[in-house]
Amino acid sequence: MKRMKHWQDVVSVLVAIWLMASPWVLGFAHTNLAATGNCVMIGAVLFAFEMVELFVPESWEEYSELVMGLWLIASPWILEFTGVRVAMQNVIAVGVVTCLLALWVLVTDDEFGWFPPRRVPH
């Protein structure tokens, strides 16, 4: 088992916990089932991926988080809860943060990032 590699994963765990709790904290849990289910289900999947990623970092997890972040950004229109402003703003904000954290790792990680490791001349 590897040790934690990215601080972004710890932040993402906290973001996933927030996403799961947000319908009750923000008060839309009983007013919109689509928004609540979206937050709880995507939050649970993000949480599970992040817990695995804390100890076994793999690039597919970052790409999966990027897709889930993009889903969160688009979900108010797809699931039709744009009328619940607080829910819409919440999932868009969480989606943007999730995408930024995943992209950050993909851009900066030498092992499975987008850019090859920098070689230092001898």
LUMKE-658270 format. One record per residue (C-alpha): x, y, z; residue number from 1; chain; residue in three letters. Coordinates in pm, 1 decimal. Layout:
% residues N
+----------+----------+----------+-------+-------+------+
|        u |        v |        w | vexmi | kolgu | senu |
+----------+----------+----------+-------+-------+------+
|        X |        Y |        Z |   NUM |     A |  Ala |
...
+----------+----------+----------+-------+-------+------+
This chain:
% residues 122
+----------+----------+----------+-------+-------+------+
|        u |        v |        w | vexmi | kolgu | senu |
+----------+----------+----------+-------+-------+------+
|      0.0 |      0.0 |      0.0 |     1 |     A |  Met |
|    136.9 |    340.3 |   -100.6 |     2 |     A |  Lys |
|    127.8 |    648.3 |    116.5 |     3 |     A |  Arg |
|    -79.7 |    955.0 |     32.5 |     4 |     A |  Met |
|     56.7 |   1124.7 |   -277.9 |     5 |     A |  Lys |
|   -159.1 |   1432.3 |   -342.0 |     6 |     A |  His |
|   -292.2 |   1690.7 |    -97.6 |     7 |     A |  Trp |
|   -571.6 |   1750.0 |   -350.5 |     8 |     A |  Gln |
|   -716.3 |   1410.3 |   -256.8 |     9 |     A |  Asp |
|   -770.3 |   1519.4 |    104.2 |    10 |     A |  Val |
|   -947.1 |   1833.3 |    -14.2 |    11 |     A |  Val |
|  -1157.2 |   1624.8 |   -252.5 |    12 |     A |  Ser |
|  -1264.8 |   1395.6 |     34.3 |    13 |     A |  Val |
|  -1389.2 |   1703.4 |    221.4 |    14 |     A |  Leu |
|  -1564.5 |   1830.8 |    -91.9 |    15 |     A |  Val |
|  -1737.5 |   1491.6 |   -135.0 |    16 |     A |  Ala |
|  -1853.1 |   1495.5 |    227.8 |    17 |     A |  Ile |
|  -1986.2 |   1848.7 |    178.8 |    18 |     A |  Trp |
|  -2168.9 |   1742.4 |   -137.5 |    19 |     A |  Leu |
|  -2343.7 |   1455.8 |     44.9 |    20 |     A |  Met |
|  -2442.5 |   1675.4 |    341.5 |    21 |     A |  Ala |
|  -2528.9 |   1991.0 |    146.4 |    22 |     A |  Ser |
|  -2896.1 |   1915.4 |     72.5 |    23 |     A |  Pro |
|  -2971.0 |   1917.5 |    446.5 |    24 |     A |  Trp |
|  -2728.7 |   2195.7 |    536.2 |    25 |     A |  Val |
|  -2858.9 |   2422.1 |    259.3 |    26 |     A |  Leu |
|  -3222.1 |   2319.4 |    311.1 |    27 |     A |  Gly |
|  -3324.9 |   2172.8 |    -23.4 |    28 |     A |  Phe |
|  -3330.6 |   1804.9 |     79.2 |    29 |     A |  Ala |
|  -3708.1 |   1793.0 |    111.7 |    30 |     A |  His |
|  -3792.6 |   2027.6 |   -173.3 |    31 |     A |  Thr |
|  -3614.3 |   1866.6 |   -470.3 |    32 |     A |  Asn |
|  -3550.2 |   1493.4 |   -498.6 |    33 |     A |  Leu |
|  -3342.9 |   1522.9 |   -818.4 |    34 |     A |  Ala |
|  -3099.5 |   1771.8 |   -665.3 |    35 |     A |  Ala |
|  -3077.8 |   1577.9 |   -338.9 |    36 |     A |  Thr |
|  -3023.5 |   1242.1 |   -508.8 |    37 |     A |  Gly |
|  -2763.2 |   1392.8 |   -738.6 |    38 |     A |  Asn |
|  -2567.2 |   1537.6 |   -446.0 |    39 |     A |  Cys |
|  -2583.8 |   1220.8 |   -237.9 |    40 |     A |  Val |
|  -2503.2 |    975.1 |   -518.0 |    41 |     A |  Met |
|  -2224.5 |   1171.3 |   -685.4 |    42 |     A |  Ile |
|  -2086.6 |   1267.7 |   -343.0 |    43 |     A |  Gly |
|  -2076.0 |    901.5 |   -236.9 |    44 |     A |  Ala |
|  -1898.7 |    795.1 |   -557.3 |    45 |     A |  Val |
|  -1649.8 |   1082.0 |   -526.8 |    46 |     A |  Leu |
|  -1590.3 |    990.4 |   -163.2 |    47 |     A |  Phe |
|  -1526.1 |    625.0 |   -251.2 |    48 |     A |  Ala |
|  -1287.0 |    714.6 |   -533.4 |    49 |     A |  Phe |
|  -1100.5 |    958.9 |   -311.7 |    50 |     A |  Glu |
|  -1061.9 |    711.3 |    -26.8 |    51 |     A |  Met |
|   -904.9 |    462.3 |   -268.6 |    52 |     A |  Val |
|   -694.0 |    732.6 |   -427.9 |    53 |     A |  Glu |
|   -549.3 |    840.2 |    -93.8 |    54 |     A |  Leu |
|   -359.5 |    511.2 |    -77.4 |    55 |     A |  Phe |
|   -350.8 |    379.3 |   -434.9 |    56 |     A |  Val |
|   -321.8 |    677.5 |   -669.9 |    57 |     A |  Pro |
|   -409.5 |    599.1 |  -1031.0 |    58 |     A |  Glu |
|   -472.1 |    829.2 |  -1325.7 |    59 |     A |  Ser |
|   -815.2 |    677.5 |  -1403.9 |    60 |     A |  Trp |
|   -943.1 |    812.3 |  -1073.4 |    61 |     A |  Glu |
|   -850.6 |   1167.6 |  -1171.6 |    62 |     A |  Glu |
|  -1020.0 |   1130.0 |  -1508.7 |    63 |     A |  Tyr |
|  -1329.6 |    987.1 |  -1338.1 |    64 |     A |  Ser |
|  -1339.9 |   1283.9 |  -1100.7 |    65 |     A |  Glu |
|  -1306.9 |   1518.6 |  -1395.8 |    66 |     A |  Leu |
|  -1609.8 |   1353.7 |  -1560.4 |    67 |     A |  Val |
|  -1810.1 |   1369.8 |  -1235.9 |    68 |     A |  Met |
|  -1717.6 |   1736.6 |  -1194.8 |    69 |     A |  Gly |
|  -1839.0 |   1808.9 |  -1547.7 |    70 |     A |  Leu |
|  -2159.0 |   1616.0 |  -1472.1 |    71 |     A |  Trp |
|  -2216.7 |   1827.1 |  -1160.7 |    72 |     A |  Leu |
|  -2177.3 |   2145.2 |  -1364.3 |    73 |     A |  Ile |
|  -2429.0 |   2026.4 |  -1626.1 |    74 |     A |  Ala |
|  -2669.0 |   1842.6 |  -1394.0 |    75 |     A |  Ser |
|  -2900.4 |   2133.2 |  -1297.4 |    76 |     A |  Pro |
|  -3008.7 |   2160.1 |  -1661.7 |    77 |     A |  Trp |
|  -3011.9 |   1786.4 |  -1733.8 |    78 |     A |  Ile |
|  -3204.1 |   1698.0 |  -1415.1 |    79 |     A |  Leu |
|  -3409.7 |   2019.5 |  -1435.5 |    80 |     A |  Glu |
|  -3348.7 |   2173.0 |  -1094.9 |    81 |     A |  Phe |
|  -3235.1 |   2516.9 |  -1211.1 |    82 |     A |  Thr |
|  -3533.0 |   2660.3 |  -1022.8 |    83 |     A |  Gly |
|  -3372.9 |   2560.0 |   -692.0 |    84 |     A |  Val |
|  -3105.6 |   2828.7 |   -703.5 |    85 |     A |  Arg |
|  -2910.3 |   2721.6 |   -395.2 |    86 |     A |  Val |
|  -2889.8 |   2360.8 |   -519.6 |    87 |     A |  Ala |
|  -2783.3 |   2475.0 |   -864.9 |    88 |     A |  Met |
|  -2513.7 |   2707.4 |   -731.7 |    89 |     A |  Gln |
|  -2391.4 |   2438.8 |   -494.0 |    90 |     A |  Asn |
|  -2344.5 |   2164.1 |   -753.6 |    91 |     A |  Val |
|  -2185.2 |   2402.5 |  -1002.6 |    92 |     A |  Ile |
|  -1937.8 |   2526.2 |   -739.7 |    93 |     A |  Ala |
|  -1856.7 |   2171.2 |   -627.7 |    94 |     A |  Val |
|  -1822.6 |   2063.9 |   -991.4 |    95 |     A |  Gly |
|  -1578.3 |   2343.9 |  -1066.9 |    96 |     A |  Val |
|  -1370.2 |   2266.3 |   -755.4 |    97 |     A |  Val |
|  -1370.5 |   1893.8 |   -838.9 |    98 |     A |  Thr |
|  -1257.3 |   1960.9 |  -1195.5 |    99 |     A |  Cys |
|   -985.9 |   2202.4 |  -1084.0 |   100 |     A |  Leu |
|   -845.5 |   1957.4 |   -827.9 |   101 |     A |  Leu |
|   -842.4 |   1669.5 |  -1078.6 |   102 |     A |  Ala |
|   -683.7 |   1886.9 |  -1348.0 |   103 |     A |  Leu |
|   -424.3 |   2012.0 |  -1101.1 |   104 |     A |  Trp |
|   -308.6 |   1656.4 |  -1032.8 |   105 |     A |  Val |
|   -315.7 |   1559.0 |  -1400.1 |   106 |     A |  Leu |
|   -105.2 |   1859.5 |  -1495.9 |   107 |     A |  Val |
|    148.5 |   1837.3 |  -1213.1 |   108 |     A |  Thr |
|    196.2 |   1465.6 |  -1138.8 |   109 |     A |  Asp |
|    510.9 |   1329.4 |  -1305.8 |   110 |     A |  Asp |
|    396.3 |    967.8 |  -1287.2 |   111 |     A |  Glu |
|     61.3 |    991.8 |  -1464.7 |   112 |     A |  Phe |
|     24.1 |   1356.6 |  -1547.6 |   113 |     A |  Gly |
|    -10.8 |   1515.1 |  -1889.3 |   114 |     A |  Trp |
|    343.6 |   1645.1 |  -1909.1 |   115 |     A |  Phe |
|    655.2 |   1426.8 |  -1906.5 |   116 |     A |  Pro |
|    891.3 |   1453.1 |  -1610.4 |   117 |     A |  Pro |
|   1144.6 |   1732.4 |  -1628.5 |   118 |     A |  Arg |
|   1493.7 |   1607.7 |  -1692.6 |   119 |     A |  Arg |
|   1777.0 |   1780.9 |  -1514.9 |   120 |     A |  Val |
|   2096.8 |   1801.2 |  -1726.5 |   121 |     A |  Pro |
|   2402.9 |   1641.1 |  -1572.0 |   122 |     A |  His |
+----------+----------+----------+-------+-------+------+
